[in-house]
Amino acid sequence: MLKGFRPRLQRKISQLSQIPSDFSYRVALLRYGKNLPKLAPKEQLIVDACKREGVYVTTLEDLGFTSTSQLLKAARNQLNIMEKILPQAFSPAFPQIFTVTDLPEFFSWAHEETILKIVENYIGLPIIFQGVHLRRDFANEKPITTELWHQDLEDRRILKIIVYLSDVSEDNGPFEYIPKHRITPLLTWQINSKVKKAHALGITDEQLEEIVPRIAWKSCLGSAGTVIFTDTKGVYHHGKSRKIERSALFFVYTSAQPLRPEHCTQYHDQTFSRLKQIPSFS
């Protein structure tokens, strides 16, 4: 009896200690609401979908940014470098990741005004571009890292923009998620309990299926140039296990004062400068 009492008490104390912080957060959202930039109908559609579903899928062509051609050229150059150095430095069992946050082509695309307006309206507070990863995920049918189902921890609301650099079918690891409107408090408790018991980064397909039927899971398939806006804190998600290699960009945005800043350091390379504060477009 006493053996299980102490951990439960510690969890309850931790939950109670969050109440003042959560209250301040809610107040900050209300106060900052009048400062949010105005959105065009197409931009509002993305924000609404992320609030309702947790995900919105579009394409680079539909976004129509002038900086896209330079982004893709720079991404191809970096992928060529990754391929050359792979035999010396990386194991195909794990993804090959470059932090390209401050390379100008990636930084410029990340700061397109349309994107910043969408992100700020979704997060509801002043925002920061945390950074961008260029990833090559290799054939790997056994879940090891982000193939496990999980939620990200950086902030209360996170907006990630995933850009597919290769065609993505069911065979090469599409982004897969449970829609936000299906994530009830009971489901959250059940999944989090399984994650804790597993002592891992997340849970497997088989473990999740015991709670949420596969028919409720959604996969984001698409050709190269597909763009996914998603709140990776708001939805349980993973990169599906792959039979074929996949390349993609992951742009990450949080509030200017993220809940867990220690989880944001992965997006900053020592050779690059630190965080960039994004001005409001109000």
WOCOR-V15671 format. One record per residue. N is the residue number from 1. RES is the residue in one small letter. SS is DSSP state (helix for helix, strand for strand, loop for the rest). PHI is phi as a letter, one per 20 degrees, with the letter a starting at -180 (NA if undefined). PSI is psi as a letter, one per 40 degrees, with the letter a starting at -180 (* if undefined). Layout:
n:N res:RES ss:SS phi:PHI psi:PSI
n:N res:RES ss:SS phi:PHI psi:PSI
This chain:
n:1 res:m ss:loop phi:NA psi:d
n:2 res:l ss:helix phi:f psi:d
n:3 res:k ss:helix phi:f psi:d
n:4 res:g ss:helix phi:e psi:e
n:5 res:f ss:helix phi:f psi:d
n:6 res:r ss:helix phi:f psi:d
n:7 res:p ss:helix phi:f psi:d
n:8 res:r ss:helix phi:f psi:d
n:9 res:l ss:helix phi:f psi:d
n:10 res:q ss:helix phi:f psi:d
n:11 res:r ss:helix phi:f psi:d
n:12 res:k ss:helix phi:f psi:d
n:13 res:i ss:helix phi:f psi:d
n:14 res:s ss:helix phi:f psi:d
n:15 res:q ss:helix phi:f psi:d
n:16 res:l ss:helix phi:f psi:d
n:17 res:s ss:helix phi:f psi:d
n:18 res:q ss:helix phi:f psi:e
n:19 res:i ss:helix phi:g psi:d
n:20 res:p ss:helix phi:f psi:d
n:21 res:s ss:helix phi:f psi:d
n:22 res:d ss:helix phi:f psi:d
n:23 res:f ss:helix phi:f psi:d
n:24 res:s ss:helix phi:f psi:d
n:25 res:y ss:helix phi:f psi:d
n:26 res:r ss:helix phi:f psi:d
n:27 res:v ss:helix phi:f psi:d
n:28 res:a ss:helix phi:f psi:d
n:29 res:l ss:helix phi:f psi:d
n:30 res:l ss:helix phi:f psi:d
n:31 res:r ss:helix phi:f psi:d
n:32 res:y ss:helix phi:e psi:e
n:33 res:g ss:helix phi:g psi:d
n:34 res:k ss:helix phi:f psi:e
n:35 res:n ss:helix phi:e psi:e
n:36 res:l ss:loop phi:f psi:i
n:37 res:p ss:loop phi:f psi:i
n:38 res:k ss:loop phi:f psi:i
n:39 res:l ss:loop phi:d psi:i
n:40 res:a ss:loop phi:f psi:i
n:41 res:p ss:helix phi:g psi:d
n:42 res:k ss:helix phi:f psi:d
n:43 res:e ss:helix phi:f psi:d
n:44 res:q ss:helix phi:f psi:d
n:45 res:l ss:helix phi:g psi:d
n:46 res:i ss:helix phi:f psi:d
n:47 res:v ss:helix phi:f psi:d
n:48 res:d ss:helix phi:f psi:d
n:49 res:a ss:helix phi:f psi:d
n:50 res:c ss:helix phi:f psi:d
n:51 res:k ss:helix phi:f psi:d
n:52 res:r ss:helix phi:e psi:d
n:53 res:e ss:loop phi:e psi:d
n:54 res:g ss:loop phi:n psi:e
n:55 res:v ss:strand phi:b psi:i
n:56 res:y ss:strand phi:c psi:h
n:57 res:v ss:strand phi:d psi:h
n:58 res:t ss:strand phi:b psi:a
n:59 res:t ss:strand phi:c psi:i
n:60 res:l ss:helix phi:f psi:d
n:61 res:e ss:helix phi:f psi:d
n:62 res:d ss:helix phi:f psi:d
n:63 res:l ss:helix phi:f psi:d
n:64 res:g ss:loop phi:m psi:f
n:65 res:f ss:loop phi:f psi:h
n:66 res:t ss:loop phi:f psi:d
n:67 res:s ss:loop phi:e psi:e
n:68 res:t ss:helix phi:f psi:d
n:69 res:s ss:helix phi:f psi:d
n:70 res:q ss:helix phi:f psi:d
n:71 res:l ss:helix phi:f psi:d
n:72 res:l ss:helix phi:f psi:d
n:73 res:k ss:helix phi:f psi:d
n:74 res:a ss:helix phi:f psi:d
n:75 res:a ss:helix phi:f psi:d
n:76 res:r ss:helix phi:f psi:d
n:77 res:n ss:helix phi:f psi:d
n:78 res:q ss:helix phi:f psi:d
n:79 res:l ss:helix phi:f psi:d
n:80 res:n ss:helix phi:f psi:d
n:81 res:i ss:helix phi:f psi:d
n:82 res:m ss:helix phi:f psi:d
n:83 res:e ss:helix phi:f psi:d
n:84 res:k ss:helix phi:f psi:d
n:85 res:i ss:helix phi:e psi:e
n:86 res:l ss:helix phi:g psi:d
n:87 res:p ss:helix phi:f psi:d
n:88 res:q ss:helix phi:e psi:d
n:89 res:a ss:helix phi:c psi:e
n:90 res:f ss:loop phi:c psi:i
n:91 res:s ss:loop phi:d psi:h
n:92 res:p ss:loop phi:f psi:e
n:93 res:a ss:loop phi:f psi:d
n:94 res:f ss:loop phi:c psi:i
n:95 res:p ss:loop phi:f psi:i
n:96 res:q ss:strand phi:e psi:h
n:97 res:i ss:strand phi:c psi:h
n:98 res:f ss:strand phi:d psi:h
n:99 res:t ss:strand phi:e psi:h
n:100 res:v ss:loop phi:d psi:f
n:101 res:t ss:loop phi:g psi:d
n:102 res:d ss:loop phi:d psi:e
n:103 res:l ss:loop phi:f psi:h
n:104 res:p ss:helix phi:g psi:d
n:105 res:e ss:helix phi:f psi:d
n:106 res:f ss:helix phi:f psi:d
n:107 res:f ss:helix phi:f psi:d
n:108 res:s ss:helix phi:f psi:d
n:109 res:w ss:helix phi:f psi:d
n:110 res:a ss:helix phi:f psi:d
n:111 res:h ss:loop phi:d psi:e
n:112 res:e ss:loop phi:g psi:h
n:113 res:e ss:helix phi:g psi:d
n:114 res:t ss:helix phi:g psi:d
n:115 res:i ss:helix phi:f psi:d
n:116 res:l ss:helix phi:f psi:d
n:117 res:k ss:helix phi:f psi:d
n:118 res:i ss:helix phi:f psi:d
n:119 res:v ss:helix phi:f psi:d
n:120 res:e ss:helix phi:f psi:d
n:121 res:n ss:helix phi:f psi:d
n:122 res:y ss:helix phi:f psi:d
n:123 res:i ss:helix phi:f psi:d
n:124 res:g ss:loop phi:n psi:e
n:125 res:l ss:loop phi:b psi:i
n:126 res:p ss:loop phi:g psi:i
n:127 res:i ss:strand phi:c psi:i
n:128 res:i ss:strand phi:c psi:h
n:129 res:f ss:strand phi:e psi:h
n:130 res:q ss:strand phi:f psi:d
n:131 res:g ss:strand phi:q psi:a
n:132 res:v ss:strand phi:b psi:h
n:133 res:h ss:strand phi:d psi:h
n:134 res:l ss:strand phi:d psi:h
n:135 res:r ss:strand phi:c psi:h
n:136 res:r ss:strand phi:d psi:h
n:137 res:d ss:strand phi:d psi:h
n:138 res:f ss:loop phi:e psi:i
n:139 res:a ss:loop phi:g psi:h
n:140 res:n ss:strand phi:a psi:g
n:141 res:e ss:loop phi:e psi:e
n:142 res:k ss:loop phi:d psi:h
n:143 res:p ss:loop phi:f psi:h
n:144 res:i ss:loop phi:c psi:d
n:145 res:t ss:loop phi:d psi:b
n:146 res:t ss:loop phi:f psi:e
n:147 res:e ss:loop phi:f psi:e
n:148 res:l ss:loop phi:e psi:i
n:149 res:w ss:strand phi:f psi:h
n:150 res:h ss:strand phi:a psi:i
n:151 res:q ss:loop phi:d psi:i
n:152 res:d ss:loop phi:e psi:i
n:153 res:l ss:loop phi:c psi:e
n:154 res:e ss:loop phi:g psi:d
n:155 res:d ss:loop phi:b psi:i
n:156 res:r ss:loop phi:f psi:d
n:157 res:r ss:loop phi:c psi:h
n:158 res:i ss:loop phi:c psi:i
n:159 res:l ss:strand phi:c psi:h
n:160 res:k ss:strand phi:d psi:i
n:161 res:i ss:strand phi:d psi:h
n:162 res:i ss:strand phi:d psi:h
n:163 res:v ss:strand phi:d psi:h
n:164 res:y ss:strand phi:f psi:h
n:165 res:l ss:loop phi:d psi:e
n:166 res:s ss:loop phi:c psi:i
n:167 res:d ss:loop phi:f psi:h
n:168 res:v ss:strand phi:c psi:h
n:169 res:s ss:loop phi:d psi:a
n:170 res:e ss:loop phi:f psi:d
n:171 res:d ss:loop phi:e psi:e
n:172 res:n ss:strand phi:c psi:f
n:173 res:g ss:loop phi:m psi:f
n:174 res:p ss:loop phi:f psi:i
n:175 res:f ss:strand phi:f psi:h
n:176 res:e ss:strand phi:c psi:i
n:177 res:y ss:strand phi:b psi:i
n:178 res:i ss:strand phi:d psi:h
n:179 res:p ss:loop phi:g psi:i
n:180 res:k ss:helix phi:g psi:d
n:181 res:h ss:helix phi:f psi:e
n:182 res:r ss:helix phi:e psi:e
n:183 res:i ss:loop phi:e psi:g
n:184 res:t ss:loop phi:e psi:i
n:185 res:p ss:helix phi:g psi:d
n:186 res:l ss:helix phi:f psi:d
n:187 res:l ss:helix phi:f psi:d
n:188 res:t ss:helix phi:g psi:d
n:189 res:w ss:helix phi:f psi:d
n:190 res:q ss:helix phi:f psi:d
n:191 res:i ss:helix phi:f psi:d
n:192 res:n ss:helix phi:f psi:d
n:193 res:s ss:helix phi:f psi:d
n:194 res:k ss:helix phi:f psi:d
n:195 res:v ss:helix phi:f psi:d
n:196 res:k ss:helix phi:f psi:d
n:197 res:k ss:helix phi:f psi:d
n:198 res:a ss:helix phi:f psi:e
n:199 res:h ss:loop phi:l psi:f
n:200 res:a ss:loop phi:c psi:a
n:201 res:l ss:loop phi:f psi:d
n:202 res:g ss:loop phi:a psi:a
n:203 res:i ss:strand phi:c psi:i
n:204 res:t ss:loop phi:e psi:i
n:205 res:d ss:helix phi:g psi:d
n:206 res:e ss:helix phi:f psi:d
n:207 res:q ss:helix phi:f psi:d
n:208 res:l ss:helix phi:f psi:d
n:209 res:e ss:helix phi:f psi:d
n:210 res:e ss:loop phi:f psi:e
n:211 res:i ss:loop phi:d psi:d
n:212 res:v ss:loop phi:c psi:h
n:213 res:p ss:loop phi:f psi:i
n:214 res:r ss:helix phi:g psi:d
n:215 res:i ss:helix phi:f psi:d
n:216 res:a ss:helix phi:e psi:e
n:217 res:w ss:strand phi:f psi:i
n:218 res:k ss:strand phi:c psi:h
n:219 res:s ss:strand phi:d psi:i
n:220 res:c ss:strand phi:d psi:g
n:221 res:l ss:loop phi:e psi:i
n:222 res:g ss:strand phi:r psi:i
n:223 res:s ss:loop phi:f psi:i
n:224 res:a ss:loop phi:g psi:h
n:225 res:g ss:loop phi:o psi:e
n:226 res:t ss:strand phi:f psi:h
n:227 res:v ss:strand phi:c psi:h
n:228 res:i ss:strand phi:d psi:h
n:229 res:f ss:strand phi:e psi:h
n:230 res:t ss:strand phi:b psi:i
n:231 res:d ss:loop phi:e psi:h
n:232 res:t ss:loop phi:e psi:e
n:233 res:k ss:loop phi:e psi:d
n:234 res:g ss:loop phi:f psi:e
n:235 res:v ss:loop phi:c psi:i
n:236 res:y ss:loop phi:f psi:h
n:237 res:h ss:strand phi:b psi:i
n:238 res:h ss:strand phi:a psi:i
n:239 res:g ss:strand phi:e psi:h
n:240 res:k ss:loop phi:g psi:i
n:241 res:s ss:loop phi:g psi:i
n:242 res:r ss:strand phi:c psi:i
n:243 res:k ss:loop phi:d psi:e
n:244 res:i ss:loop phi:c psi:i
n:245 res:e ss:loop phi:f psi:i
n:246 res:r ss:strand phi:c psi:i
n:247 res:s ss:strand phi:d psi:i
n:248 res:a ss:strand phi:a psi:i
n:249 res:l ss:strand phi:d psi:i
n:250 res:f ss:strand phi:c psi:h
n:251 res:f ss:strand phi:e psi:h
n:252 res:v ss:strand phi:c psi:h
n:253 res:y ss:strand phi:c psi:i
n:254 res:t ss:strand phi:c psi:a
n:255 res:s ss:strand phi:f psi:i
n:256 res:a ss:loop phi:f psi:d
n:257 res:q ss:loop phi:c psi:g
n:258 res:p ss:loop phi:f psi:i
n:259 res:l ss:loop phi:f psi:d
n:260 res:r ss:loop phi:c psi:g
n:261 res:p ss:helix phi:f psi:d
n:262 res:e ss:helix phi:f psi:d
n:263 res:h ss:helix phi:e psi:e
n:264 res:c ss:helix phi:e psi:e
n:265 res:t ss:helix phi:f psi:e
n:266 res:q ss:helix phi:f psi:e
n:267 res:y ss:helix phi:e psi:e
n:268 res:h ss:loop phi:d psi:h
n:269 res:d ss:loop phi:e psi:h
n:270 res:q ss:loop phi:f psi:d
n:271 res:t ss:loop phi:e psi:e
n:272 res:f ss:loop phi:d psi:i
n:273 res:s ss:loop phi:f psi:i
n:274 res:r ss:loop phi:e psi:a
n:275 res:l ss:loop phi:g psi:i
n:276 res:k ss:strand phi:d psi:h
n:277 res:q ss:strand phi:f psi:h
n:278 res:i ss:loop phi:e psi:h
n:279 res:p ss:loop phi:f psi:i
n:280 res:s ss:loop phi:f psi:i
n:281 res:f ss:loop phi:e psi:f
n:282 res:s ss:loop phi:f psi:*
